């Protein structure tokens, strides 16, 4: 009887498909790794594409044993197929990252050991530097919000949100996750960032005043756990609505498409750096896990200085 159960379990494990394995991996990402919803969504899409490719490549739905026996040619064929679909290098890199994480999970949790994926190299990518708005444009966006034709509480809301992004360097998700219990702002604001990591951010007077003005006018009041920022319909303000709000103001000011909510956070970092801010301190303020992410702003500052030099220095043309 025991032998029969063992044989049945082996047969079940062999039939265990890529789809159910992917579901367990995504649950692991969400529950144990506490990955962001966007990461889970992107990885799910990448694994769905990989499974669809394998169905065509193998001529059947991939089982657990198929994942173990895939060679480098199979992975190269998948990436080549994606490239022929016209996807760019960052998307290819994301697909490869999802597969590496998936197969690392399979090795640790499911007994699927496949070395072929570890030998795969990602596409070469041109470094993309952050695109901050200028100091003048950041102030213009806040002023445009304060003087728009919207109801007074909406004007105050938009100005407060932009001030948090530019004055404190918050991500849009961090600003929109604030609760009514966070107001009035104190000298330091505890922010929950990527990976549920917390950091304390110093609060400037302009941000405190902007939040106070918004709270006084906001018609939607609740307990300390209710959202701080609301839409016109009384629902928590979504990132997409915040982005559309920025699109409205940048259109009025004639700013480029790169003037996004995140560009205000970039502006916070570059302006601190230009003023002589310490790189490690800026890293802590931004909540970057690696100093390498913060160092990108030094390249922006260097390129800006070179541009000024080329335009103004009397010997630059020679």
Phi and psi in degrees as a GROMACS rama.xvg file:
@    title "Ramachandran Plot"
@    xaxis  label "Phi"
@    yaxis  label "Psi"
@TYPE xy
-63.127  -39.7267  UNK-2
-62.9648  -36.7187  UNK-3
-65.5153  -41.9238  UNK-4
-65.5073  -40.7463  UNK-5
-62.5354  -43.099  UNK-6
-63.1333  -39.5559  UNK-7
-65.0898  -42.1182  UNK-8
-63.9763  -39.6783  UNK-9
-63.9425  -41.2567  UNK-10
-65.1472  -39.8664  UNK-11
-65.9577  -41.0017  UNK-12
-63.6903  -37.185  UNK-13
-67.1241  -35.3062  UNK-14
-80.9256  -14.0477  UNK-15
-55.5058  116.066  UNK-16
-84.6205  166.532  UNK-17
-61.4913  -31.7095  UNK-18
-64.6613  -45.7672  UNK-19
-69.8427  -33.826  UNK-20
-65.8777  -40.6978  UNK-21
-63.7496  -38.3129  UNK-22
-62.8114  -41.207  UNK-23
-67.007  -37.1359  UNK-24
-64.3562  -45.1183  UNK-25
-65.5604  -36.0969  UNK-26
-64.3728  -39.2723  UNK-27
-61.9806  -43.1988  UNK-28
-59.9358  -44.0748  UNK-29
-74.9294  -46.2829  UNK-30
-86.1633  -38.7165  UNK-31
-99.9367  -43.3823  UNK-32
-83.8309  -16.2611  UNK-33
54.9002  44.054  UNK-34
-68.8892  155.517  UNK-35
-68.4085  154.306  UNK-36
-55.7003  -35.0119  UNK-37
-66.6406  -41.2076  UNK-38
-63.2198  -44.9519  UNK-39
-60.671  -43.7634  UNK-40
-63.8838  -44.233  UNK-41
-66.011  -40.7898  UNK-42
-68.3137  -38.0585  UNK-43
-61.2622  -44.0784  UNK-44
-63.4091  -40.9119  UNK-45
-64.5606  -41.794  UNK-46
-70.4785  -33.4024  UNK-47
-63.6588  -41.2791  UNK-48
-65.1885  -39.4568  UNK-49
-66.4905  -40.9145  UNK-50
-63.9828  -42.0639  UNK-51
-61.4675  -38.796  UNK-52
-63.8018  -44.3715  UNK-53
-66.1498  -33.2237  UNK-54
-59.9678  -41.39  UNK-55
-75.1122  -38.2079  UNK-56
-70.037  -41.3506  UNK-57
-93.6079  -20.6082  UNK-58
83.1512  14.7067  UNK-59
-165.01  167.391  UNK-60
-68.5095  130.853  UNK-61
-69.5704  134.723  UNK-62
-100.106  176.475  UNK-63
-58.9344  -41.3599  UNK-64
-66.2589  -30.6715  UNK-65
-66.8033  -38.9189  UNK-66
-64.0903  -34.8133  UNK-67
-69.682  -28.9993  UNK-68
-99.6424  1.42958  UNK-69
-62.6435  137.303  UNK-70
-105.352  178.099  UNK-71
-60.3684  -31.3405  UNK-72
-62.0106  -38.9281  UNK-73
-63.9739  -44.7309  UNK-74
-67.0923  -40.5368  UNK-75
-63.627  -37.8203  UNK-76
-64.7984  -38.5291  UNK-77
-63.2295  -47.869  UNK-78
-65.8498  -35.7992  UNK-79
-65.8  -38.4575  UNK-80
-65.4901  -40.0278  UNK-81
-65.471  -40.199  UNK-82
-65.4673  -38.0443  UNK-83
-68.2748  -20.3955  UNK-84
-77.7105  -5.51854  UNK-85
92.9093  12.7499  UNK-86
-75.0183  153.577  UNK-87
-89.0008  174.645  UNK-88
-60.9318  -42.3896  UNK-89
-60.196  -36.3267  UNK-90
-70.1015  -39.9165  UNK-91
-62.0928  -40.4727  UNK-92
-64.6419  -38.7295  UNK-93
-64.4107  -43.2392  UNK-94
-58.9588  -44.6655  UNK-95
-66.8413  -38.3456  UNK-96
-62.7443  -42.0653  UNK-97
-62.5601  -42.1291  UNK-98
-67.1102  -41.3119  UNK-99
-62.2269  -43.6705  UNK-100
-65.2477  -39.9167  UNK-101
-62.5957  -47.3242  UNK-102
-73.2809  -27.9496  UNK-103
-65.8176  -40.0364  UNK-104
-63.2949  -43.5106  UNK-105
-61.7195  -37.9678  UNK-106
-67.2688  -42.2206  UNK-107
-75.3865  -39.9203  UNK-108
-107.415  -25.6903  UNK-109
-118.138  0.422097  UNK-110
72.3287  20.7711  UNK-111
-100.665  110  UNK-112
-109.262  110.353  UNK-113
-130.095  109.276  UNK-114
-82.4907  -13.9101  UNK-115
-62.8477  -36.9249  UNK-116
-67.588  -30.4494  UNK-117
-69.6917  -22.4389  UNK-118
-85.593  -7.77361  UNK-119
-75.5027  135.212  UNK-120
-103.634  139.176  UNK-121
-77.4379  166.231  UNK-122
-68.5893  149.133  UNK-123
-72.6513  133.64  UNK-124
-122.097  136.737  UNK-125
-73.7809  131.349  UNK-126
-62.4462  130.21  UNK-127
-105.006  112.025  UNK-128
-81.7223  150.029  UNK-129
-57.8724  150.267  UNK-130
-118.817  84.9742  UNK-131
-77.2187  159.687  UNK-132
-84.4045  160.487  UNK-133
-73.7194  165.639  UNK-134
-60.3511  -41.4474  UNK-135
-64.2557  -41.0652  UNK-136
-69.672  -34.4049  UNK-137
-62.3088  -45.6486  UNK-138
-65.6481  -35.9667  UNK-139
-65.7006  -37.0142  UNK-140
-65.4438  -42.4062  UNK-141
-65.3631  -42.6118  UNK-142
-66.2124  -36.9536  UNK-143
-63.1914  -37.2082  UNK-144
-66.6458  -41.6161  UNK-145
-67.4194  -26.3008  UNK-146
-113.692  16.0884  UNK-147
-72.8715  176.188  UNK-148
-88.5154  5.28355  UNK-149
-72.5364  164.871  UNK-150
-55.2176  154.03  UNK-151
-56.3194  -39.6678  UNK-152
-72.1233  -29.8995  UNK-153
-70.5238  -41.1742  UNK-154
-58.8615  -44.6324  UNK-155
-66.0723  -38.4731  UNK-156
-61.6622  -49.9324  UNK-157
-65.3356  -40.7157  UNK-158
-64.8146  -39.6015  UNK-159
-66.0438  -42.1042  UNK-160
-64.109  -47.2581  UNK-161
-63.3297  -35.6936  UNK-162
-67.1618  -36.7144  UNK-163
-65.151  -41.1361  UNK-164
-67.7537  -43.7243  UNK-165
-84.5691  -38.8899  UNK-166
-83.6997  -25.2155  UNK-167
-117.264  -9.48652  UNK-168
72.1936  29.28  UNK-169
-77.9737  150.922  UNK-170
-73.0924  155.659  UNK-171
-61.2283  -37.5559  UNK-172
-65.0115  -35.1277  UNK-173
-69.3286  -42.2984  UNK-174
-64.9569  -42.1909  UNK-175
-75.7063  -12.5987  UNK-176
-87.2853  -4.66803  UNK-177
-64.7868  147.537  UNK-178
-109.795  165.565  UNK-179
-64.594  -23.8562  UNK-180
-69.1739  -14.1711  UNK-181
-78.6597  -15.0178  UNK-182
-102.317  143.669  UNK-183
-70.1886  150.558  UNK-184
-67.4018  140.473  UNK-185
-95.3162  -167.822  UNK-186
-65.1583  -30.2126  UNK-187
-133.014  143.497  UNK-188
-114.725  126.245  UNK-189
-84.1611  122.384  UNK-190
-116.535  138.35  UNK-191
-99.6158  112.838  UNK-192
-102.905  -153.523  UNK-193
-61.7027  143.461  UNK-194
65.008  22.0152  UNK-195
59.1547  25.1118  UNK-196
-82.9579  136.966  UNK-197
-101.131  151.088  UNK-198
-149.092  155.004  UNK-199
-103.247  124.626  UNK-200
-112.515  129.08  UNK-201
-62.6666  140.813  UNK-202
-105.649  124.442  UNK-203
-83.111  158.287  UNK-204
-60.0262  -38.1021  UNK-205
-61.358  -37.3762  UNK-206
-69.1767  -41.7467  UNK-207
-62.3297  -42.8494  UNK-208
-67.1087  -39.5012  UNK-209
-65.4522  -40.9077  UNK-210
-67.9302  -40.8732  UNK-211
-59.9846  -43.7216  UNK-212
-64.1356  -40.2724  UNK-213
-66.9364  -44.7087  UNK-214
-62.1354  -38.8341  UNK-215
-62.2266  -34.3203  UNK-216
-95.8254  -21.2793  UNK-217
-63.2226  127.151  UNK-218
-79.0881  -9.09729  UNK-219
-106.675  105.921  UNK-220
-117.039  140.974  UNK-221
-147.383  -161.994  UNK-222
-80.7465  -177.883  UNK-223
-64.3138  -20.5591  UNK-224
-92.9886  -0.875116  UNK-225
-77.7641  154.596  UNK-226
-59.8925  149.608  UNK-227
-82.8486  -41.0947  UNK-228
-102.739  131.906  UNK-229
-124.465  154.81  UNK-230
-85.2318  174.489  UNK-231
-58.8721  -33.721  UNK-232
-84.455  4.93697  UNK-233
83.7999  18.5872  UNK-234
-104.308  154.801  UNK-235
-53.9155  134.536  UNK-236
-64.4081  128.956  UNK-237
-92.3021  156.791  UNK-238
-58.4528  -37.7247  UNK-239
-65.0166  -40.2537  UNK-240
-67.1349  -36.4122  UNK-241
-64.2486  -38.7934  UNK-242
-66.2228  -40.3066  UNK-243
-65.9252  -34.9241  UNK-244
-61.8585  -43.7456  UNK-245
-63.238  -40.6717  UNK-246
-57.9134  -39.8124  UNK-247
-62.2076  -47.8869  UNK-248
-72.9367  -38.2543  UNK-249
-67.6697  -31.1006  UNK-250
-64.9311  -40.2193  UNK-251
-66.7835  -32.7127  UNK-252
-91.9032  -6.0667  UNK-253
72.2122  28.8768  UNK-254
-85.6932  157.115  UNK-255
-72.3001  168.708  UNK-256
-62.3073  -20.5445  UNK-257
-71.3722  -9.29456  UNK-258
-80.7311  82.6165  UNK-259
-109.386  170.38  UNK-260
-54.5419  -37.78  UNK-261
-69.031  -26.0587  UNK-262
-65.693  -26.3536  UNK-263
-69.7385  -37.6707  UNK-264
-64.8866  -42.432  UNK-265
-60.0749  -39.6145  UNK-266
-63.1668  -40.4787  UNK-267
-53.7331  -47.2008  UNK-268
-69.7992  -46.2744  UNK-269
-67.9973  -35.9258  UNK-270
-70.9683  -35.8135  UNK-271
-63.8303  -42.6333  UNK-272
-64.7812  -42.3807  UNK-273
-63.3199  -29.4957  UNK-274
-85.1379  5.43789  UNK-275
95.2209  16.3081  UNK-276
-64.6282  145.414  UNK-277
-72.6992  134.347  UNK-278
-61.781  -41.29  UNK-279
-65.5671  -38.7107  UNK-280
-65.6286  -40.834  UNK-281
-64.8417  -38.1709  UNK-282
-58.0676  -45.1306  UNK-283
-65.9166  -39.8894  UNK-284
-64.4525  -37.359  UNK-285
-82.3483  -19.5949  UNK-286
77.612  28.6619  UNK-287
-75.3309  133.077  UNK-288
-70.2883  -31.3802  UNK-289
-122.661  143.04  UNK-290
-65.892  -23.081  UNK-291
-61.1593  -36.5497  UNK-292
-65.0894  -36.7359  UNK-293
-75.125  -31.8282  UNK-294
-64.6102  -19.0985  UNK-295
-60.2784  -28.7526  UNK-296
-70.7939  -24.8382  UNK-297
-67.337  -31.762  UNK-298
-70.2979  -35.8357  UNK-299
-62.8325  -45.3781  UNK-300
-64.541  -39.9221  UNK-301
-65.9454  -41.9248  UNK-302
-67.0193  -34.0012  UNK-303
-67.5361  -42.4079  UNK-304
-62.7428  -39.9709  UNK-305
-64.173  -39.9345  UNK-306
-63.3228  -43.1311  UNK-307
-63.1148  -42.1356  UNK-308
-60.3133  -47.5179  UNK-309
-63.8027  -30.3291  UNK-310
-84.0996  -32.5906  UNK-311
-109.893  -27.4284  UNK-312
-72.8273  132.832  UNK-313
-65.2325  -22.2695  UNK-314
-100.057  0.788315  UNK-315
-62.7627  -40.1113  UNK-316
-70.234  -25.1215  UNK-317
